[in-house]
Amino acid sequence: MDISVIVPVYNEDESIGELREWIARVMQDNNFSYEIIMVDDGSTDSSWKKIEQMGEEDHRVKGIKFRRNYGKSAALNEGFRAAQGDVVITMDADLQDSPDEIPELYRMITEDKYDVVSGWKKKRYDPLSKTIPTKLFNAVTRWFSGIKLHDFNCGLKAYRNTVVKSVEVYGDMHRYIPVLAKQAGFKRIGEKVVQHQARKYGVTKFGMERFMNGFLDLLTVNIVLKFGKSPMHIFGLIGTLSFLVGFGILAYLSIAKIFWNQWKMTDRPLFYFGLLTIIFGTQLFLTGFVSELVARSSSDRNTYIIEKKSQLD
């Protein structure tokens, strides 16, 4: 199969029928074999009923229904698990992503050999209250990740199948899939300017809190991916430094007391600061030690991505 199109759906019953027809038209014009996987993320309208109807009319439309709303990341993760196409394309259900971009995205993966191609909505039909925080968010993400993409938030992306099978998306990590892919060893990450459609139906499902959550998730991604298998490297390092600072402070106060005897150690605020940093450092070191034991006993600690095998069968 050439392409799997994954569409997270949350209360989009007005648009998904039109989106399916648009995708089918593009696929037929380009002779692609394809499947459309619509993941109903706990919709309270008639979205699931329409997905079932479309599945009865066309076997290439497949549906996954959540019991409740888990979020876009969970929907994409389940779609990734089910995807069978050589190229996996994600897009939003609100018709703001154009299926006409699919052929070029497919070509960039198959011919230009990109692992990930991210859409860039260079011209957006959004209010300033959304575009300005988005630009700030993207700038910070570029700086943290080292990936030179203009629009991490764009829902229109294309992936090689091996990429989506190698990453796990949870929380609000969907905007960081290129970062997860890079950390998994897929470094050919490209970008394509895509058309941004004005919203035709309904209202946006995201509020301003997503930007704060996004920054926190970015820190989580970087820390977990860099230190998830060796937590002692971060907790132990910070804990040791804190302990040494506290020990140095108390050593200085002790020497001053012995040789100059000018004050009581407990009368100085520096004494309590030294005690605090020693306790803090000890706790961090022990946290790193326990985390290391948990990480090394984890069942997936030796799960690695193997690209090729030769003469092993």
C-alpha positions in Angstrom: 0.0 0.0 0.0 1.3 3.4 -0.9 -0.2 5.8 1.6 -2.0 5.7 5.0 -3.8 9.0 5.9 -4.4 9.4 9.6 -7.1 11.9 10.7 -7.7 12.6 14.4 -11.4 13.5 14.8 -13.0 15.4 17.6 -16.5 16.7 17.0 -16.0 17.3 13.3 -19.1 15.6 11.9 -19.7 18.5 9.5 -16.3 18.3 7.7 -15.1 14.6 7.7 -17.4 13.6 4.8 -16.1 16.4 2.6 -12.5 15.6 3.7 -12.9 11.9 2.8 -14.2 12.8 -0.7 -11.3 15.3 -1.2 -8.7 12.7 -0.2 -10.3 10.1 -2.4 -10.3 12.4 -5.4 -6.6 13.2 -5.0 -5.7 9.5 -4.5 -7.6 8.5 -7.6 -6.1 11.2 -9.7 -2.6 10.0 -8.8 -3.3 6.3 -8.9 -2.3 5.8 -5.2 -3.3 2.7 -3.2 -4.4 4.1 0.2 -6.3 3.8 3.4 -7.9 6.5 5.5 -7.7 5.9 9.3 -10.1 8.2 11.2 -9.5 8.1 15.0 -12.6 9.4 16.9 -11.1 11.0 20.0 -14.3 10.7 22.1 -16.5 12.9 20.0 -19.9 13.8 21.5 -21.5 14.6 18.1 -22.3 12.2 15.2 -18.7 11.9 14.0 -18.4 8.2 14.8 -21.7 7.4 13.1 -20.5 9.1 9.9 -17.1 7.3 10.1 -19.0 4.0 10.3 -21.2 5.0 7.3 -18.1 5.9 5.3 -16.5 2.6 6.2 -19.5 0.7 4.9 -19.4 2.6 1.6 -15.6 2.4 1.1 -13.5 -0.4 2.7 -10.4 1.9 2.5 -12.0 4.1 5.3 -11.1 2.6 8.7 -12.2 3.8 12.1 -10.9 3.7 15.6 -13.1 5.0 18.4 -11.9 6.1 21.9 -14.3 5.7 24.8 -13.4 9.3 25.9 -11.4 12.2 24.8 -7.7 11.4 25.2 -6.1 14.1 23.0 -4.5 14.4 19.6 -1.3 12.6 20.6 -3.2 9.5 21.7 -5.2 9.5 18.4 -2.1 9.8 16.3 -0.3 7.0 18.3 -3.2 4.6 17.7 -3.3 5.6 14.0 0.4 5.0 13.7 0.0 1.5 15.1 -2.7 0.6 12.6 -1.0 2.3 9.5 0.1 -0.1 6.8 1.1 2.3 4.0 4.7 2.9 3.0 4.2 6.6 3.6 2.0 7.8 6.5 0.4 11.3 6.2 -1.3 13.0 9.1 -3.8 15.9 8.7 -6.5 17.6 10.8 -10.2 16.9 10.2 -11.3 20.5 10.0 -10.4 21.0 6.3 -7.7 23.5 7.2 -5.1 21.0 5.8 -5.3 20.5 2.0 -5.2 16.9 0.6 -3.8 18.4 -2.6 -0.5 18.5 -0.8 -0.4 14.7 -0.6 1.3 13.9 -3.9 4.3 16.2 -3.3 4.7 15.0 0.3 4.7 11.4 -1.0 7.3 12.3 -3.6 9.6 13.9 -1.0 9.5 10.8 1.1 9.9 8.2 -1.7 12.2 10.1 -4.1 14.0 12.7 -2.1 14.4 10.1 0.7 13.3 12.2 3.6 12.3 10.4 6.8 9.9 13.2 7.9 8.4 16.1 5.9 6.7 18.7 8.0 4.2 21.2 6.6 4.8 24.9 7.0 1.8 27.1 6.9 3.7 30.2 5.8 0.5 32.2 5.3 -2.0 31.5 8.1 -5.7 32.4 8.5 -5.5 32.8 12.2 -5.8 35.7 14.6 -2.7 37.5 16.0 -3.6 36.0 19.4 -2.7 32.6 17.9 0.0 33.4 15.4 2.3 35.4 17.7 2.5 32.7 20.4 3.0 30.1 17.7 6.0 31.9 16.3 7.5 32.2 19.8 6.8 28.6 20.4 8.4 27.5 17.2 11.5 29.7 17.8 12.1 28.1 21.2 11.6 24.6 19.9 14.1 25.2 17.1 16.6 26.4 19.6 16.1 23.4 22.0 15.9 20.7 19.4 18.3 21.9 16.7 15.8 21.1 14.0 15.3 23.9 11.6 11.5 23.8 11.0 9.3 26.8 10.9 6.1 25.2 12.0 6.2 22.3 14.5 2.5 22.7 15.2 1.3 22.0 11.6 -0.9 18.9 11.5 0.0 18.1 7.9 3.1 15.9 8.0 4.4 12.9 6.1 6.5 10.1 7.5 8.3 7.0 6.3 6.4 4.0 7.8 9.4 2.9 9.9 9.4 6.3 11.6 5.9 6.0 13.0 6.5 2.5 14.1 9.6 3.6 16.1 8.2 6.5 18.1 5.6 6.6 20.9 3.4 9.7 21.1 1.6 10.6 24.4 0.5 13.6 26.4 0.8 16.6 24.0 3.9 15.2 22.2 2.3 15.2 18.8 3.9 18.6 18.0 7.3 17.1 18.8 7.2 14.0 16.5 10.1 15.4 14.4 12.1 15.7 17.6 11.2 12.1 18.6 12.2 10.9 15.2 15.5 12.6 15.3 16.3 11.1 18.7 15.4 7.7 17.2 18.0 8.1 14.5 15.9 9.5 11.6 17.8 12.6 10.7 16.5 13.4 7.2 13.8 15.9 8.2 12.5 18.3 5.6 9.9 20.9 5.3 7.3 22.0 2.7 5.3 25.1 2.4 1.6 24.1 2.5 -1.6 25.9 1.9 -3.6 26.9 5.0 -7.3 26.8 4.6 -9.6 29.1 6.5 -11.8 27.1 8.9 -15.1 26.2 7.2 -17.0 24.5 10.0 -17.0 24.6 13.8 -14.5 26.2 16.2 -11.0 25.4 17.2 -10.5 22.8 19.9 -7.3 24.3 21.3 -6.9 27.1 23.8 -4.0 29.2 24.9 -3.0 26.7 27.6 -1.5 24.5 24.8 1.5 26.8 24.5 2.4 26.5 28.2 1.9 22.8 28.0 4.0 22.7 24.8 7.0 24.3 26.5 6.7 21.9 29.4 6.4 18.9 27.0 9.5 20.2 25.2 11.5 20.0 28.4 10.1 16.6 29.1 11.1 15.3 25.6 14.6 16.6 25.9 15.2 15.3 29.4 13.5 11.9 28.9 15.2 11.2 25.6 18.6 12.3 26.8 18.5 10.8 30.3 15.6 8.3 30.3 18.0 5.4 30.1 20.6 6.9 32.4 18.8 9.1 35.0 21.9 9.0 37.2 23.7 11.2 34.7 21.4 14.2 35.5 20.2 13.6 39.0 23.6 12.3 40.2 25.5 15.2 38.6 23.3 17.9 40.0 23.1 16.1 43.4 26.9 15.8 43.6 27.5 19.4 42.7 24.9 20.5 45.3 26.5 18.3 48.0 29.9 19.6 47.3 28.7 23.3 47.5 27.1 22.6 50.8 30.1 20.7 52.1 32.4 23.5 51.0 30.3 26.1 52.9 30.3 24.1 56.1 34.0 23.4 55.8 34.7 27.1 55.5 32.5 27.9 58.5 34.1 25.2 60.6 37.7 26.5 59.8 36.6 30.0 60.5 35.2 28.9 63.9 38.3 27.0 64.8 40.9 29.6 63.9 39.1 32.9 64.4 36.3 32.0 66.8 34.5 35.2 66.0 30.9 33.9 65.8 28.7 30.9 66.4 28.2 28.8 63.3 24.4 28.6 63.9 24.1 32.4 64.0 25.1 32.6 60.4 22.4 32.2 57.6 25.2 30.6 55.5 25.3 27.7 57.8 21.6 26.8 57.1 22.1 27.3 53.4 25.0 24.8 53.5 22.9 22.3 55.3 20.1 22.7 52.8 22.3 22.2 49.8 23.8 19.0 51.4 20.4 17.6 52.1 19.1 18.6 48.6 22.2 17.1 46.9 21.8 13.8 48.9 18.2 13.5 47.9 18.9 14.1 44.3 21.7 11.6 44.3 19.5 9.0 45.9 16.7 9.8 43.4 19.1 9.2 40.5 20.3 5.9 42.0 16.8 4.6 42.5 15.8 5.8 39.0 18.8 4.0 37.5 17.7 0.8 39.2 14.2 1.2 37.8 15.5 2.0 34.3 17.9 -1.0 34.2 15.2 -3.4 35.3 12.7 -2.1 32.7 11.7 -4.7 30.2 12.3 -2.4 27.2 15.8 -1.2 28.2 17.4 -3.0 25.3 14.9 -2.0 22.6 16.9 -0.6 19.8 16.0 0.3 16.2 17.7 -2.1 13.8 17.9 -0.7 10.3 19.4 -3.7 8.4 20.5 -7.3 9.0 22.9 -9.3 6.9 23.6 -13.0 6.8 21.9 -13.6 10.1 19.1 -16.0 8.9 
